């Protein structure tokens, strides 16, 4: 396997790590992560002649050290830290729910055609219900032997009439912002941040459209033992 981002149009690292106000394409560096940071890890690789692309967001230190099983953090150094964690969890939850809703839309096979617009519409509905923003400038994409190609997947309400057909493979990767979705790029030509410095969260999967629904390609297959649990 080879990390797809490495040297892609000059990207210098093997994955993207986007911290707090960084929406996407963050370049890993020597900055130490701090408790409460909201961090998205976008990991892509080339394996068996094709690319795969996925992303998830975590909150650094969101567990209690003295628990045998890591449970969500309940002990905080201050009321401010507690509030930061509560709002961060809500942001991360919104991003996860928006991706889940989009995949669910792709899975519907009730005899009605499925369209690419349905993906963006349902994502926007979820994000709106939380009062957050959904980034418009960056989109999901087709993926196969080529890292980025058509179709391009909008994560906001749109009228894209492309019908989802069996065999299509693309990423769904909503980027959800705490406040405004307006963003800009640093002078490193990669790092994308919110203009108002609000935090951002992102989740992503690569999916395959099938006759009977949708398959998520960026999750490991379950073994028989796991299915029995």
N, C-alpha and C positions, 0 to 999 in steps of 0.2 A: 504494500500500500504506500501511496505517496500523498503527502498533504497538498490538496488542490490549491490552497491560497499561496503557497510558497512560490515566489517569483512570478505570480500571476499579475501581469501588467506592472511588475516591479514591486508587488507587495512583499515586505521583507521577512515576514514570519510565517509560521505553519498554521496558525489559527488566529481568529479575531477575539480579543477580550475587550469588552466595552463596559466601562465603570461609571455608574451614576448618570451624569448628564450626557455621556457618550451613547448615542443611539445604536451605531453599528460601525464596523470596520476599524475598531480600535486596535492599535498596534501594541502588543505586549511589551512592557518595559520594566524598569527596575523599581517602580513604585510599589511599596508594600501595601497590600490590601488591609483595610481597617474594618473593625467590627461595624456592621451596619451598611457597608458598601453594597450596592445593587450591581451585580456583575453578570453580563451576558457572555457566554462562551459559544462562539460559532465555529463548529468543527466540520470540515469537509475533507474527503479523501478520494483519491483515484485508485480503484481496485477492480481487477478483472475487466479492464477496458472501459469502465464507466465511472462517473462521479456520483457521490452521495453527499448530501448537505443537510445539516441539522443544527439547531441552536436551543439553548435553554438558559434561563436566568435564575440565579441563586442570590440569597442574602447572606453575606459573610457573617459567621458567628451566630446564626439563628438557632441555637440550641443551648441548653444548660450543661455546663461542664461536668457537674456532679451527678448527672443522670446516667444510669447504665445504658439506657436506650435514648438515643438522641431525639428529644422532643422539642417542639418550638420553644424558644426562649421565653422564660417567665420572670427572670431576675434581671433587672436593669440598673444601670448606674445612676440614672436620672429620669425625671419625667420626660425630658426632651428626647432622650434616647428611646424610651418606650414609645413615644409618639412617632418617632422616625421609623421604628420597626413596624408599627401597626400600619402606617401609610405605605411602607415599602411592600409589606405582604399583600395589601389590597391591590397595588399596582401589578405585582407579579401574578396574582390570581387573575386579574383582568386579561393580561396577555395570554395566559394559559387557556382561559375559557374561550377567548376569541379564536385561538387556533383550533381548539376542540370543536367549536361550533362550525367552523369552516370545513373541517374534515367530515363532520356529520352531514353537512349539506352535500358534499361530494358523494356520500355513501347512499343517498336516497335513490331508490330504484322503483318508484311507484307508477311507472309507465309514463311519467312526464319527463321531457328533456331537462338536462341540467346544463346551466350556462356558467361561464367564467364570472359573470357579474354577480351570481349568487354568492360566491365566495367573499367578495369585497363587501357586499351588502350586509351579510350576517355578521362579519367582523365589525363593521361600523355600528351595527345595532348593539352588540355587546359592549363595545368601547363607550358608546353614548350612555348606556345604562349606568356606567361607573362615573361618567363626567370627565373622561380623559380624552386625549387626542390620539388619532391614528395617523402615522406618517404617510404622506402621499408621494414624496420624492423618490422613495426606494421601494422596490417591488419584489415579489417572488418571480420565479423564472422557470422555463423549461430546463431540463438537465438530462444528460445521457452521456454519450462519448464527448460531448462539449459541455463545459462547465456552466455557461450561461447562454440560453437561446430562448426563442419563442416556445410557448406563449408566456407573456409577462403578466403577472398576477397582481392586480391592484387590491390593496387592503382597505379600501374605502368605497362608499357607494358610487356606482358607475353603471354604464349601460353597455358593457362589453357583451356582444351577442354571440361570442364564440361558444358553440355547443361542446360540452365535455364528452369526448368519445373514448371508448375502450382503447387502451394502449398509450394514452397520453401520460406523460410523466412530468411533474413540475413540483416546485417547492411552494409552500404556503408559510409565510414568515412575518406575521404582523408585528410591527414595532409600535408600542403603546407608550405615550408620553404623559407625564403627570399633569402637565398644563397644556401649553400650546404645542402643536405639531410642527411649528416652524423650526427650521434647522439650518445649519451651515457647516461647511467643511473647513477643517484646519488647513494650515499651509503645508502640512505633510502630504496633502492631496488624497488622504484616505479617511482620517478620523472625522466622523459626523456627530455633531453635538446639537443639543437643543439651544435655541437662541436665548431662552429665558432661564437656562441652567436647571430646569426641572429634570427629575430623573426619568429614565426610560427602561422598559423591559421588553424582551423579545423571546418568542418561542417559534420553532420551525421544525417542519418535517418535510421529507420528500415523499410524494404520494403517487400511486399508479391508479388511474381510472380503469375500472373493470366493468364487464357487463352486469355483474351482480353487486356492484358497490365500489369500494375503494380499498386499496391496500397501502398501509404505511410501510415504506421501504426502509426507513431509518429507525426501526426498532428490531432487536434481536428476535429470531424465531424462538418460540417456546418449545422446550423439550417435553417429552411425555411425562417426565417426573414433575415438571413445573405445572403442567395442565392438571395433574392429579391433586395438587395442593388446594 
